[in-house]
């Protein structure tokens, strides 16, 4: 049985959304891992919801770099606050 083009489009869109969600979760995990390792504190409880509010994958990638470059945790938090929606 041949599937309709609408069904195929729905499946492809779902796959793409799954990839985007996976990339977002991966970026957030990378940010938290870097911060935890660099500053030897558990940042997940305080920062996870703030990071999850960001849907722009490119912005999350920039925050990975900010986490790597930050001299202090406060520097990263400042970068995060300016990156958040509505900030």
N, C-alpha and C positions, 0 to 999 in steps of 0.2 A: 504494500500500500504506500502510495506516495503522499508525503506530508505537505500540507499547504504552506505557502510562502509566509502567511501570517504566523502560523505556528513556529516555523523556522526562525522568524524574526524575534518572536517572544523568547525562544530558547537562547538565541545568540545574545539578546539583551540581558537575560538572566546570568549567562556565563560572564559577560563583561562586568556586570555589577558585582558578581562574586570575586572577580579578579581585583576590582577596585577596592572592595572591602578588605580583601586579604592584604593588599599593598598598604592600606591605611593601618591595619592592625600591626603589620610588620614594622612600619615606620615608627609607630608609637612604642612598640617593644624595643626597638633599637635606641630611641631617645632615652627611655627609662633605664635601659642597660648601661648606656654610656654614662649617664648622670650618676647612677648608683656606683659604678666602678670608679669614676673620677673623684667623686666627693664622699664616698663611703657612707652614704645614707640611703635609706629606702625612700625614693621619691614617688613611687607608684600611688600611695594613698592620696597624696596632695595634688598630683599633677595629671593623673589619668583622665579625670572628667574634663579638665581644661583642654587636654590634647584631643580627646574624642570629639570636642565641639568643632574642631577644624576639619573641614571636608576637602580642602584643597591639598592634593598630594604633593604638589610642588612646594607649598608652604611647609608641609611636614618634613620634606627633604631638606629644606633650608634650616629647619629647627634641629635636624640631626647634625648638621654642620655647626650650628650655634652651640649645641651641647658639647661637641668636640673642641670648640675654640674657647668656650667660656673659662675665664680665669677663676671665677667664683660662681656658686649656684645662683646667687642674686643676679649675675649677668645673664644667665639663661632665663631666669624668671622674667626679667625685663624684656628679653626678646620674645618670649612666649606671650606676654601681655600685649605687646604691639602687634602680634600675629593673630590674635583671637578675633573672631567675628564681632563686629560692633565695638572694637577697642579703639 
